């Protein structure tokens, strides 16, 4: 038989020195490599969403902090939300009454407006207001705490920043969002009735009766679900963007702006998929108005 040279076994497998050299090269590469900030924050948002869901299901909720954040998200956002919803209702009433009157369908104005407000307008408008007012505040607060190392101080004191800072904000948004959405819907219909009767001489009773016949309980439920999902998106994105802030005051400003923009984009994307899921197919709501 032909003898196998001993050197063949040596060259077939790297030596310990070669392993050490490869390991050193990989360590230097990993130390110098910096992933894009958007990728890092996207991963952080996914992880934070899982932590929020897990700890809420386990009942790990800081009640006092949640109540304080609920005051910020709920009562302090109520005025601007109701004002916006009222003017949205009046603007759409002007457009609907003008066009429907030409077709002799004035009695259908309330139903069409009620469906538009319940299914799309009030959840999206309310969420946009929360993203601009509350989401920016969350990102700025947590970003300031991150750059000033206050979150590290919480860990030193034995408190988990997620339990103490993020869970209360997420709970507040998920509670206040659907409530504000329902109040904005009522405000939009009330302002619609007012402008229809004062300007176009269409009785408020006609608008209300048409709305009651067209809008079903499913429309209200889906509207509340949308507002709940949008509130979760706002809280998770804003908190994760603020929690991963770096770079001092400039970083806080960039995180706040980016958090609001990303929240709005995700709200519109989620609204499309939820609408496709809830209202797929041909509807028959307007048949009730004949």
Phi and psi in degrees as GROMACS dihedral restraints (atoms count N, CA, C in turn):
[ dihedral_restraints ]
;  ai    aj    ak    al  type     phi  dphi    fc
    3     4     5     6     1   -78.0    20    10
    4     5     6     7     1   125.2    20    10
    6     7     8     9     1   -70.4    20    10
    7     8     9    10     1   142.4    20    10
    9    10    11    12     1   -89.5    20    10
   10    11    12    13     1   124.2    20    10
   12    13    14    15     1   -62.8    20    10
   13    14    15    16     1   145.1    20    10
   15    16    17    18     1   -68.6    20    10
   16    17    18    19     1   -24.4    20    10
   18    19    20    21     1   -71.3    20    10
   19    20    21    22     1   -24.4    20    10
   21    22    23    24     1   -63.1    20    10
   22    23    24    25     1   -39.2    20    10
   24    25    26    27     1   -69.1    20    10
   25    26    27    28     1   -28.8    20    10
   27    28    29    30     1   -73.0    20    10
   28    29    30    31     1   -37.9    20    10
   30    31    32    33     1   -82.5    20    10
   31    32    33    34     1   -17.8    20    10
   33    34    35    36     1   -72.5    20    10
   34    35    36    37     1   -28.3    20    10
   36    37    38    39     1  -124.0    20    10
   37    38    39    40     1   134.6    20    10
   39    40    41    42     1   -63.1    20    10
   40    41    42    43     1   148.0    20    10
   42    43    44    45     1   -79.6    20    10
   43    44    45    46     1   164.3    20    10
   45    46    47    48     1   -56.4    20    10
   46    47    48    49     1   -33.3    20    10
   48    49    50    51     1   -66.7    20    10
   49    50    51    52     1   -37.4    20    10
   51    52    53    54     1   -68.3    20    10
   52    53    54    55     1   -38.3    20    10
   54    55    56    57     1   -60.1    20    10
   55    56    57    58     1   -44.3    20    10
   57    58    59    60     1   -63.2    20    10
   58    59    60    61     1   -38.6    20    10
   60    61    62    63     1   -67.2    20    10
   61    62    63    64     1   -42.8    20    10
   63    64    65    66     1   -62.9    20    10
   64    65    66    67     1   -42.3    20    10
   66    67    68    69     1   -61.7    20    10
   67    68    69    70     1   -42.1    20    10
   69    70    71    72     1   -64.4    20    10
   70    71    72    73     1   -39.7    20    10
   72    73    74    75     1   -64.3    20    10
   73    74    75    76     1   -43.8    20    10
   75    76    77    78     1   -63.6    20    10
   76    77    78    79     1   -40.3    20    10
   78    79    80    81     1   -64.1    20    10
   79    80    81    82     1   -41.5    20    10
   81    82    83    84     1   -65.0    20    10
   82    83    84    85     1   -39.4    20    10
   84    85    86    87     1   -66.2    20    10
   85    86    87    88     1   -44.3    20    10
   87    88    89    90     1   -65.9    20    10
   88    89    90    91     1   -33.7    20    10
   90    91    92    93     1   -69.5    20    10
   91    92    93    94     1   -32.1    20    10
   93    94    95    96     1   -88.1    20    10
   94    95    96    97     1   -25.5    20    10
   96    97    98    99     1   -71.7    20    10
   97    98    99   100     1   133.8    20    10
   99   100   101   102     1  -127.1    20    10
  100   101   102   103     1   115.8    20    10
  102   103   104   105     1   -67.1    20    10
  103   104   105   106     1   154.3    20    10
  105   106   107   108     1   -57.8    20    10
  106   107   108   109     1   146.8    20    10
  108   109   110   111     1   -63.5    20    10
  109   110   111   112     1   -36.1    20    10
  111   112   113   114     1   -64.6    20    10
  112   113   114   115     1   -36.1    20    10
  114   115   116   117     1   -68.0    20    10
  115   116   117   118     1   -43.6    20    10
  117   118   119   120     1   -61.4    20    10
  118   119   120   121     1   -42.6    20    10
  120   121   122   123     1   -72.8    20    10
  121   122   123   124     1   -33.3    20    10
  123   124   125   126     1   -64.8    20    10
  124   125   126   127     1   -42.6    20    10
  126   127   128   129     1   -63.6    20    10
  127   128   129   130     1   -42.2    20    10
  129   130   131   132     1   -62.6    20    10
  130   131   132   133     1   -38.5    20    10
  132   133   134   135     1   -65.8    20    10
  133   134   135   136     1   -41.1    20    10
  135   136   137   138     1   -64.4    20    10
  136   137   138   139     1   -43.7    20    10
  138   139   140   141     1   -64.0    20    10
  139   140   141   142     1   -42.0    20    10
  141   142   143   144     1   -66.9    20    10
  142   143   144   145     1   -37.2    20    10
  144   145   146   147     1   -62.2    20    10
  145   146   147   148     1   -41.0    20    10
  147   148   149   150     1   -64.6    20    10
  148   149   150   151     1   -40.3    20    10
  150   151   152   153     1   -64.7    20    10
  151   152   153   154     1   -41.3    20    10
  153   154   155   156     1   -61.8    20    10
  154   155   156   157     1   -47.8    20    10
  156   157   158   159     1   -62.9    20    10
  157   158   159   160     1   -43.5    20    10
  159   160   161   162     1   -64.7    20    10
  160   161   162   163     1   -45.5    20    10
  162   163   164   165     1   -76.2    20    10
  163   164   165   166     1   -29.5    20    10
  165   166   167   168     1   -68.5    20    10
  166   167   168   169     1   -41.7    20    10
  168   169   170   171     1   -64.2    20    10
  169   170   171   172     1   -31.5    20    10
  171   172   173   174     1   -81.2    20    10
  172   173   174   175     1    -6.7    20    10
  174   175   176   177     1    81.5    20    10
  175   176   177   178     1    17.5    20    10
  177   178   179   180     1   -86.0    20    10
  178   179   180   181     1    77.7    20    10
  180   181   182   183     1  -122.8    20    10
  181   182   183   184     1   126.8    20    10
  183   184   185   186     1   -81.4    20    10
  184   185   186   187     1   102.6    20    10
  186   187   188   189     1   -64.0    20    10
  187   188   189   190     1   -46.1    20    10
  189   190   191   192     1   -64.0    20    10
  190   191   192   193     1   -44.7    20    10
  192   193   194   195     1   -65.8    20    10
  193   194   195   196     1   -35.6    20    10
  195   196   197   198     1   -64.9    20    10
  196   197   198   199     1   -39.3    20    10
  198   199   200   201     1   -66.4    20    10
  199   200   201   202     1   -40.0    20    10
  201   202   203   204     1   -63.6    20    10
  202   203   204   205     1   -42.3    20    10
  204   205   206   207     1   -70.4    20    10
  205   206   207   208     1   -32.0    20    10
  207   208   209   210     1   -65.0    20    10
  208   209   210   211     1   -33.7    20    10
  210   211   212   213     1   -64.7    20    10
  211   212   213   214     1   -38.7    20    10
  213   214   215   216     1   -68.7    20    10
  214   215   216   217     1   -43.8    20    10
  216   217   218   219     1   -77.4    20    10
  217   218   219   220     1   -36.0    20    10
  219   220   221   222     1   -89.1    20    10
  220   221   222   223     1   -85.4    20    10
  222   223   224   225     1   -57.9    20    10
  223   224   225   226     1   -39.1    20    10
  225   226   227   228     1   -74.9    20    10
  226   227   228   229     1   -14.8    20    10
  228   229   230   231     1  -101.9    20    10
  229   230   231   232     1    -3.3    20    10
  231   232   233   234     1   -68.2    20    10
  232   233   234   235     1   -42.9    20    10
  234   235   236   237     1   -60.1    20    10
  235   236   237   238     1   -52.8    20    10
  237   238   239   240     1   -68.0    20    10
  238   239   240   241     1   -32.0    20    10
  240   241   242   243     1   -67.5    20    10
  241   242   243   244     1   -45.8    20    10
  243   244   245   246     1   -66.7    20    10
  244   245   246   247     1   -40.0    20    10
  246   247   248   249     1   -61.7    20    10
  247   248   249   250     1   -44.4    20    10
  249   250   251   252     1   -65.0    20    10
  250   251   252   253     1   -44.2    20    10
  252   253   254   255     1   -63.4    20    10
  253   254   255   256     1   -37.4    20    10
  255   256   257   258     1   -62.4    20    10
  256   257   258   259     1   -45.4    20    10
  258   259   260   261     1   -71.6    20    10
  259   260   261   262     1   -33.0    20    10
  261   262   263   264     1   -62.1    20    10
  262   263   264   265     1   -43.5    20    10
  264   265   266   267     1   -62.4    20    10
  265   266   267   268     1   -40.8    20    10
  267   268   269   270     1   -68.5    20    10
  268   269   270   271     1   -40.5    20    10
  270   271   272   273     1   -62.8    20    10
  271   272   273   274     1   -45.0    20    10
  273   274   275   276     1   -70.2    20    10
  274   275   276   277     1   -29.8    20    10
  276   277   278   279     1   -64.9    20    10
  277   278   279   280     1   -42.4    20    10
  279   280   281   282     1   -58.0    20    10
  280   281   282   283     1   -45.4    20    10
  282   283   284   285     1   -68.0    20    10
  283   284   285   286     1   -43.9    20    10
  285   286   287   288     1   -68.7    20    10
  286   287   288   289     1   -43.9    20    10
  288   289   290   291     1   -64.3    20    10
  289   290   291   292     1   -42.5    20    10
  291   292   293   294     1   -59.9    20    10
  292   293   294   295     1   -44.4    20    10
  294   295   296   297     1   -80.2    20    10
  295   296   297   298     1   -39.2    20    10
  297   298   299   300     1   -72.4    20    10
  298   299   300   301     1   -28.1    20    10
  300   301   302   303     1   -65.9    20    10
  301   302   303   304     1   -33.1    20    10
  303   304   305   306     1   -65.7    20    10
  304   305   306   307     1   -27.1    20    10
  306   307   308   309     1   -97.1    20    10
  307   308   309   310     1    -0.3    20    10
  309   310   311   312     1    71.9    20    10
  310   311   312   313     1    28.2    20    10
  312   313   314   315     1  -115.4    20    10
  313   314   315   316     1    37.9    20    10
  315   316   317   318     1   -60.7    20    10
  316   317   318   319     1   -33.0    20    10
  318   319   320   321     1   -68.3    20    10
  319   320   321   322     1   -12.3    20    10
  321   322   323   324     1   -94.7    20    10
  322   323   324   325     1    -2.6    20    10
  324   325   326   327     1   -61.4    20    10
  325   326   327   328     1   -46.3    20    10
  327   328   329   330     1   -62.3    20    10
  328   329   330   331     1   -39.9    20    10
  330   331   332   333     1   -66.9    20    10
  331   332   333   334     1   -45.0    20    10
  333   334   335   336     1   -64.9    20    10
  334   335   336   337     1   -43.3    20    10
  336   337   338   339     1   -64.7    20    10
  337   338   339   340     1   -40.9    20    10
  339   340   341   342     1   -63.0    20    10
  340   341   342   343     1   -41.5    20    10
  342   343   344   345     1   -65.3    20    10
  343   344   345   346     1   -41.8    20    10
  345   346   347   348     1   -64.3    20    10
  346   347   348   349     1   -43.0    20    10
  348   349   350   351     1   -67.3    20    10
  349   350   351   352     1   -46.9    20    10
  351   352   353   354     1   -68.6    20    10
  352   353   354   355     1   -42.3    20    10
  354   355   356   357     1   -82.5    20    10
  355   356   357   358     1   -34.5    20    10
  357   358   359   360     1  -130.5    20    10
  358   359   360   361     1   -52.5    20    10
  360   361   362   363     1   -66.4    20    10
  361   362   363   364     1   -53.8    20    10
  363   364   365   366     1   -68.1    20    10
  364   365   366   367     1   -39.4    20    10
  366   367   368   369     1   -62.0    20    10
  367   368   369   370     1   -42.9    20    10
  369   370   371   372     1   -71.8    20    10
  370   371   372   373     1   -45.0    20    10
  372   373   374   375     1   -64.5    20    10
  373   374   375   376     1   -43.9    20    10
  375   376   377   378     1   -61.8    20    10
  376   377   378   379     1   -41.4    20    10
  378   379   380   381     1   -68.2    20    10
  379   380   381   382     1   -36.2    20    10
  381   382   383   384     1   -62.7    20    10
  382   383   384   385     1   -41.5    20    10
  384   385   386   387     1   -64.5    20    10
  385   386   387   388     1   -43.4    20    10
  387   388   389   390     1   -64.9    20    10
  388   389   390   391     1   -38.4    20    10
  390   391   392   393     1   -64.8    20    10
  391   392   393   394     1   -40.6    20    10
  393   394   395   396     1   -74.7    20    10
  394   395   396   397     1   -36.5    20    10
  396   397   398   399     1   -93.0    20    10
  397   398   399   400     1   -49.8    20    10
  399   400   401   402     1   -88.2    20    10
  400   401   402   403     1   -44.4    20    10
  402   403   404   405     1   -60.9    20    10
  403   404   405   406     1   -41.5    20    10
  405   406   407   408     1   -64.7    20    10
  406   407   408   409     1   -37.7    20    10
  408   409   410   411     1   -65.4    20    10
  409   410   411   412     1   -42.5    20    10
  411   412   413   414     1   -60.8    20    10
  412   413   414   415     1   -47.5    20    10
  414   415   416   417     1   -63.6    20    10
  415   416   417   418     1   -40.6    20    10
  417   418   419   420     1   -68.0    20    10
  418   419   420   421     1   -43.0    20    10
  420   421   422   423     1   -63.5    20    10
  421   422   423   424     1   -51.4    20    10
  423   424   425   426     1   -68.8    20    10
  424   425   426   427     1   -32.9    20    10
  426   427   428   429     1   -65.7    20    10
  427   428   429   430     1   -40.7    20    10
  429   430   431   432     1   -64.3    20    10
  430   431   432   433     1   -39.9    20    10
  432   433   434   435     1   -66.8    20    10
  433   434   435   436     1   -34.6    20    10
  435   436   437   438     1   -70.0    20    10
  436   437   438   439     1   -45.5    20    10
  438   439   440   441     1   -73.0    20    10
  439   440   441   442     1   -24.4    20    10
  441   442   443   444     1   -93.5    20    10
  442   443   444   445     1     7.3    20    10
  444   445   446   447     1    63.9    20    10
  445   446   447   448     1    26.5    20    10
  447   448   449   450     1   -72.9    20    10
  448   449   450   451     1   -31.3    20    10
  450   451   452   453     1   -66.4    20    10
  451   452   453   454     1   -35.2    20    10
  453   454   455   456     1   -66.1    20    10
  454   455   456   457     1   -33.3    20    10
  456   457   458   459     1   -65.8    20    10
  457   458   459   460     1   -35.8    20    10
  459   460   461   462     1   -62.8    20    10
  460   461   462   463     1   -40.9    20    10
  462   463   464   465     1   -64.1    20    10
  463   464   465   466     1   -39.8    20    10
  465   466   467   468     1   -62.6    20    10
  466   467   468   469     1   -36.5    20    10
  468   469   470   471     1   -78.8    20    10
  469   470   471   472     1    -2.7    20    10
  471   472   473   474     1    91.8    20    10
  472   473   474   475     1    11.5    20    10
  474   475   476   477     1  -104.6    20    10
  475   476   477   478     1   138.8    20    10
  477   478   479   480     1   -84.1    20    10
  478   479   480   481     1   121.0    20    10
  480   481   482   483     1   -58.7    20    10
  481   482   483   484     1   -30.9    20    10
  483   484   485   486     1   -66.1    20    10
  484   485   486   487     1   -45.0    20    10
  486   487   488   489     1   -67.9    20    10
  487   488   489   490     1   -37.9    20    10
  489   490   491   492     1   -85.8    20    10
  490   491   492   493     1   -32.2    20    10
  492   493   494   495     1  -112.2    20    10
  493   494   495   496     1   -40.8    20    10
  495   496   497   498     1   -92.4    20    10
  496   497   498   499     1   -44.6    20    10
  498   499   500   501     1   -58.0    20    10
  499   500   501   502     1   -45.9    20    10
  501   502   503   504     1   -59.1    20    10
  502   503   504   505     1   -38.3    20    10
  504   505   506   507     1   -68.9    20    10
  505   506   507   508     1   -39.6    20    10
  507   508   509   510     1   -65.9    20    10
  508   509   510   511     1   -43.0    20    10
  510   511   512   513     1   -62.6    20    10
  511   512   513   514     1   -42.1    20    10
  513   514   515   516     1   -62.0    20    10
  514   515   516   517     1   -43.5    20    10
  516   517   518   519     1   -67.0    20    10
  517   518   519   520     1   -39.1    20    10
  519   520   521   522     1   -72.0    20    10
  520   521   522   523     1   -24.9    20    10
  522   523   524   525     1   -85.4    20    10
  523   524   525   526     1   -47.0    20    10
  525   526   527   528     1   -73.8    20    10
  526   527   528   529     1   -31.6    20    10
  528   529   530   531     1   -56.8    20    10
  529   530   531   532     1   -56.2    20    10
  531   532   533   534     1   -62.5    20    10
  532   533   534   535     1   -35.5    20    10
  534   535   536   537     1   -66.4    20    10
  535   536   537   538     1   -46.3    20    10
  537   538   539   540     1   -62.6    20    10
  538   539   540   541     1   -36.4    20    10
  540   541   542   543     1   -62.2    20    10
  541   542   543   544     1   -43.9    20    10
  543   544   545   546     1   -65.9    20    10
  544   545   546   547     1   -40.7    20    10
  546   547   548   549     1   -65.8    20    10
  547   548   549   550     1   -38.7    20    10
  549   550   551   552     1   -67.0    20    10
  550   551   552   553     1   -35.3    20    10
  552   553   554   555     1   -62.2    20    10
  553   554   555   556     1   -46.6    20    10
  555   556   557   558     1   -62.8    20    10
  556   557   558   559     1   -39.4    20    10
  558   559   560   561     1   -65.6    20    10
  559   560   561   562     1   -40.9    20    10
  561   562   563   564     1   -63.7    20    10
  562   563   564   565     1   -42.6    20    10
  564   565   566   567     1   -66.3    20    10
  565   566   567   568     1   -41.1    20    10
  567   568   569   570     1   -62.8    20    10
  568   569   570   571     1   -44.5    20    10
  570   571   572   573     1   -67.5    20    10
  571   572   573   574     1   -33.1    20    10
  573   574   575   576     1   -64.3    20    10
  574   575   576   577     1   -44.1    20    10
  576   577   578   579     1   -61.5    20    10
  577   578   579   580     1   -40.5    20    10
  579   580   581   582     1   -65.0    20    10
  580   581   582   583     1   -49.6    20    10
  582   583   584   585     1   -69.1    20    10
  583   584   585   586     1   -31.8    20    10
  585   586   587   588     1   -67.6    20    10
  586   587   588   589     1   -39.7    20    10
  588   589   590   591     1   -79.0    20    10
  589   590   591   592     1   -38.5    20    10
  591   592   593   594     1   -76.2    20    10
  592   593   594   595     1   -36.9    20    10
  594   595   596   597     1   -99.8    20    10
  595   596   597   598     1   -42.9    20    10
  597   598   599   600     1  -108.4    20    10
  598   599   600   601     1     3.7    20    10
  600   601   602   603     1    57.7    20    10
  601   602   603   604     1    35.3    20    10
  603   604   605   606     1  -102.1    20    10
  604   605   606   607     1   121.9    20    10
  606   607   608   609     1   -60.7    20    10
  607   608   609   610     1   140.2    20    10
  609   610   611   612     1   -61.7    20    10
  610   611   612   613     1   -31.5    20    10
  612   613   614   615     1   -63.5    20    10
  613   614   615   616     1   -34.4    20    10
  615   616   617   618     1   -68.3    20    10
  616   617   618   619     1   -43.3    20    10
  618   619   620   621     1   -62.3    20    10
  619   620   621   622     1   -45.6    20    10
  621   622   623   624     1   -66.6    20    10
  622   623   624   625     1   -42.9    20    10
  624   625   626   627     1   -63.8    20    10
  625   626   627   628     1   -41.0    20    10
  627   628   629   630     1   -64.7    20    10
  628   629   630   631     1   -39.7    20    10
  630   631   632   633     1   -65.5    20    10
  631   632   633   634     1   -42.4    20    10
  633   634   635   636     1   -64.1    20    10
  634   635   636   637     1   -38.0    20    10
  636   637   638   639     1   -74.8    20    10
  637   638   639   640     1   -27.3    20    10
  639   640   641   642     1   -90.6    20    10
  640   641   642   643     1   -41.2    20    10
  642   643   644   645     1   -83.1    20    10
  643   644   645   646     1   128.2    20    10
  645   646   647   648     1  -107.0    20    10
  646   647   648   649     1   173.6    20    10
  648   649   650   651     1   -64.5    20    10
  649   650   651   652     1   -32.6    20    10
  651   652   653   654     1   -63.7    20    10
  652   653   654   655     1   -36.4    20    10
  654   655   656   657     1   -63.7    20    10
  655   656   657   658     1   -41.0    20    10
  657   658   659   660     1   -69.1    20    10
  658   659   660   661     1   -40.4    20    10
  660   661   662   663     1   -64.2    20    10
  661   662   663   664     1   -46.3    20    10
  663   664   665   666     1   -64.6    20    10
  664   665   666   667     1   -34.6    20    10
  666   667   668   669     1   -63.1    20    10
  667   668   669   670     1   -42.1    20    10
  669   670   671   672     1   -67.1    20    10
  670   671   672   673     1   -38.4    20    10
  672   673   674   675     1   -63.6    20    10
  673   674   675   676     1   -42.7    20    10
  675   676   677   678     1   -59.8    20    10
  676   677   678   679     1   -46.6    20    10
  678   679   680   681     1   -62.6    20    10
  679   680   681   682     1   -36.2    20    10
  681   682   683   684     1   -65.9    20    10
  682   683   684   685     1   -44.5    20    10
  684   685   686   687     1   -65.0    20    10
  685   686   687   688     1   -42.9    20    10
  687   688   689   690     1   -63.8    20    10
  688   689   690   691     1   -38.7    20    10
  690   691   692   693     1   -63.3    20    10
  691   692   693   694     1   -39.1    20    10
  693   694   695   696     1   -64.2    20    10
  694   695   696   697     1   -42.2    20    10
  696   697   698   699     1   -61.4    20    10
  697   698   699   700     1   -46.4    20    10
  699   700   701   702     1   -60.5    20    10
  700   701   702   703     1   -46.5    20    10
  702   703   704   705     1   -67.7    20    10
  703   704   705   706     1   -44.6    20    10
  705   706   707   708     1   -67.2    20    10
  706   707   708   709     1   -46.3    20    10
  708   709   710   711     1   -64.9    20    10
  709   710   711   712     1   -46.8    20    10
  711   712   713   714     1   -64.8    20    10
  712   713   714   715     1   -43.6    20    10
  714   715   716   717     1   -68.9    20    10
  715   716   717   718     1   -41.4    20    10
  717   718   719   720     1   -68.5    20    10
  718   719   720   721     1   -39.2    20    10
  720   721   722   723     1   -65.3    20    10
  721   722   723   724     1   -41.0    20    10
  723   724   725   726     1   -70.4    20    10
  724   725   726   727     1   -37.7    20    10
  726   727   728   729     1   -67.1    20    10
  727   728   729   730     1   -28.6    20    10
  729   730   731   732     1  -100.2    20    10
  730   731   732   733     1    20.1    20    10
  732   733   734   735     1   -71.5    20    10
  733   734   735   736     1   142.5    20    10
  735   736   737   738     1  -149.1    20    10
  736   737   738   739     1   154.1    20    10
  738   739   740   741     1   104.1    20    10
  739   740   741   742     1    19.4    20    10
  741   742   743   744     1    73.8    20    10
  742   743   744   745     1  -150.6    20    10
  744   745   746   747     1   -63.7    20    10
  745   746   747   748     1   -37.0    20    10
  747   748   749   750     1   -63.1    20    10
  748   749   750   751     1   -40.6    20    10
  750   751   752   753     1   -64.5    20    10
  751   752   753   754     1   -36.4    20    10
  753   754   755   756     1   -64.0    20    10
  754   755   756   757     1   -44.0    20    10
  756   757   758   759     1   -63.1    20    10
  757   758   759   760     1   -42.9    20    10
  759   760   761   762     1   -65.7    20    10
  760   761   762   763     1   -39.9    20    10
  762   763   764   765     1   -65.6    20    10
  763   764   765   766     1   -40.1    20    10
  765   766   767   768     1   -63.8    20    10
  766   767   768   769     1   -48.0    20    10
  768   769   770   771     1   -63.2    20    10
  769   770   771   772     1   -45.2    20    10
  771   772   773   774     1   -64.5    20    10
  772   773   774   775     1   -37.7    20    10
  774   775   776   777     1   -62.8    20    10
  775   776   777   778     1   -42.3    20    10
  777   778   779   780     1   -66.2    20    10
  778   779   780   781     1   -44.4    20    10
  780   781   782   783     1   -64.1    20    10
  781   782   783   784     1   -47.2    20    10
  783   784   785   786     1   -64.1    20    10
  784   785   786   787     1   -38.9    20    10
  786   787   788   789     1   -61.1    20    10
  787   788   789   790     1   -44.2    20    10
  789   790   791   792     1   -64.2    20    10
  790   791   792   793     1   -42.3    20    10
  792   793   794   795     1   -62.7    20    10
  793   794   795   796     1   -45.1    20    10
  795   796   797   798     1   -67.2    20    10
  796   797   798   799     1   -32.3    20    10
  798   799   800   801     1   -63.3    20    10
  799   800   801   802     1   -45.2    20    10
  801   802   803   804     1   -68.0    20    10
  802   803   804   805     1   -37.9    20    10
  804   805   806   807     1   -65.0    20    10
  805   806   807   808     1   -46.6    20    10
  807   808   809   810     1   -63.9    20    10
  808   809   810   811     1   -35.2    20    10
  810   811   812   813     1   -63.7    20    10
  811   812   813   814     1   -39.1    20    10
  813   814   815   816     1   -62.2    20    10
  814   815   816   817     1   -49.8    20    10
  816   817   818   819     1   -67.5    20    10
  817   818   819   820     1   -37.8    20    10
  819   820   821   822     1   -67.7    20    10
  820   821   822   823     1   -40.3    20    10
  822   823   824   825     1   -65.2    20    10
  823   824   825   826     1   -39.8    20    10
  825   826   827   828     1   -64.5    20    10
  826   827   828   829     1   -35.5    20    10
  828   829   830   831     1   -73.5    20    10
  829   830   831   832     1   -42.3    20    10
  831   832   833   834     1   -82.8    20    10
  832   833   834   835     1   -35.2    20    10
  834   835   836   837     1  -121.6    20    10
  835   836   837   838     1    29.5    20    10
  837   838   839   840     1   -69.5    20    10
  838   839   840   841     1   139.3    20    10
  840   841   842   843     1    98.3    20    10
  841   842   843   844     1   180.0    20    10
  843   844   845   846     1   -84.1    20    10
  844   845   846   847     1   128.8    20    10
  846   847   848   849     1   -91.9    20    10
  847   848   849   850     1   164.7    20    10
  849   850   851   852     1  -131.6    20    10
  850   851   852   853     1    21.8    20    10
  852   853   854   855     1   -66.0    20    10
  853   854   855   856     1   -38.3    20    10
  855   856   857   858     1   -75.0    20    10
  856   857   858   859     1   -12.4    20    10
  858   859   860   861     1   -64.5    20    10
  859   860   861   862     1   -25.0    20    10
  861   862   863   864     1   -69.6    20    10
  862   863   864   865     1   -14.8    20    10
  864   865   866   867     1   -91.4    20    10
  865   866   867   868     1    -5.1    20    10
